[in-house]
């Protein structure tokens, strides 16, 4: 599956689900909410992303958040894990610098493997 030659016919198949809950849910924690607010500097923004799911019922010391941005910098990453509620909140701050758009990505991992769906967010001022 490399590049498609110019002018070639291409057939693509996919499924779409229009419902409140997908019929086939992978055994991963899912994002429940995203909150964004003012950060510690003029253009800095603070994020809180809340996950929930069975994969969060244990592993407190093993879980880590892998968060990245295509431009700017991420700082002040904190995790608030509540195993009895099977939830985890990831808090961090984005410093976009002089940029006017940042692509953010966050996934929870344990033992080097993903235990959550991947959260994607496009920030603009």
C-alpha positions in Angstrom: 0.0 0.0 0.0 2.2 2.8 -1.2 1.3 5.9 -3.1 -1.6 6.0 -5.5 -0.7 6.8 -9.1 -2.2 10.0 -10.4 -5.5 9.4 -12.2 -5.9 5.9 -10.9 -9.3 4.5 -9.7 -9.4 3.9 -6.0 -12.0 1.9 -4.0 -12.3 2.7 -0.3 -14.6 0.9 2.1 -15.5 2.0 5.6 -18.3 1.9 8.2 -20.0 4.8 9.9 -22.1 4.6 13.1 -24.5 7.4 14.0 -25.4 6.6 17.5 -24.7 7.6 21.1 -22.5 4.6 21.8 -20.6 2.6 19.1 -21.7 -1.0 18.7 -18.1 -2.4 18.8 -16.1 -0.7 21.6 -12.5 -1.7 22.0 -11.4 -2.6 25.6 -9.7 0.8 26.1 -10.5 3.7 28.4 -12.5 6.4 26.6 -12.4 10.2 26.8 -15.4 11.5 28.9 -14.7 15.2 28.8 -12.2 17.9 27.8 -11.9 21.2 29.6 -9.7 24.1 28.4 -8.9 27.3 30.3 -6.4 30.1 30.8 -2.9 28.9 31.6 0.0 30.5 33.6 1.0 33.0 30.9 -0.5 35.3 28.3 -1.1 32.8 25.6 -0.7 29.6 27.6 -3.8 27.3 27.9 -4.5 24.7 30.6 -6.2 21.4 29.6 -8.0 18.7 31.6 -8.8 15.5 29.7 -10.8 12.9 31.7 -10.8 9.2 30.7 -12.8 6.3 32.2 -12.9 2.5 31.7 -12.0 -0.9 33.1 -8.3 -0.5 32.2 -8.1 2.3 34.8 -9.3 0.2 37.7 -5.7 -0.7 38.7 -2.1 -0.1 37.5 -1.9 3.2 39.4 1.9 3.3 39.3 2.3 2.0 35.8 -0.1 4.4 34.0 1.6 7.3 32.1 0.2 10.0 29.8 2.0 10.5 26.5 1.1 13.9 25.3 2.6 15.8 22.4 2.1 18.8 20.2 3.3 19.5 16.7 4.5 23.1 17.7 4.8 24.8 21.0 5.6 23.1 24.3 3.8 20.9 26.8 4.5 21.4 30.6 3.1 20.8 34.1 1.7 17.3 33.2 -0.1 15.7 36.1 -2.3 12.7 36.5 -5.1 12.3 39.0 -6.0 8.6 39.1 -9.2 7.3 40.9 -9.1 3.5 40.5 -12.3 2.9 42.5 -14.2 5.1 39.9 -12.2 3.7 37.0 -11.2 7.2 35.9 -8.1 9.2 35.3 -7.7 13.0 34.7 -4.7 14.2 32.8 -3.8 17.9 33.3 -1.2 19.8 31.3 -0.4 23.2 30.0 0.2 24.2 26.4 2.5 27.1 25.5 1.9 27.7 21.8 4.6 30.4 21.5 3.9 32.6 18.5 1.9 29.9 16.7 -1.8 30.2 16.0 -2.7 26.5 15.7 -1.4 23.4 17.5 -2.3 19.8 17.0 -2.4 18.0 20.4 -2.3 14.3 21.0 -2.7 12.3 24.2 -2.9 8.6 24.9 -2.6 6.7 28.2 -0.1 3.8 28.4 0.8 1.1 30.9 3.6 -1.3 30.3 4.5 0.4 27.0 1.1 -0.4 25.5 -1.9 1.9 25.0 -4.8 1.5 27.5 -6.9 4.4 26.2 -8.2 5.7 22.9 -6.2 8.5 21.5 -7.4 12.0 22.2 -6.8 14.5 19.4 -7.4 18.3 19.7 -6.7 21.2 17.4 -6.1 24.4 19.4 -6.6 27.8 17.9 -6.8 31.2 19.8 
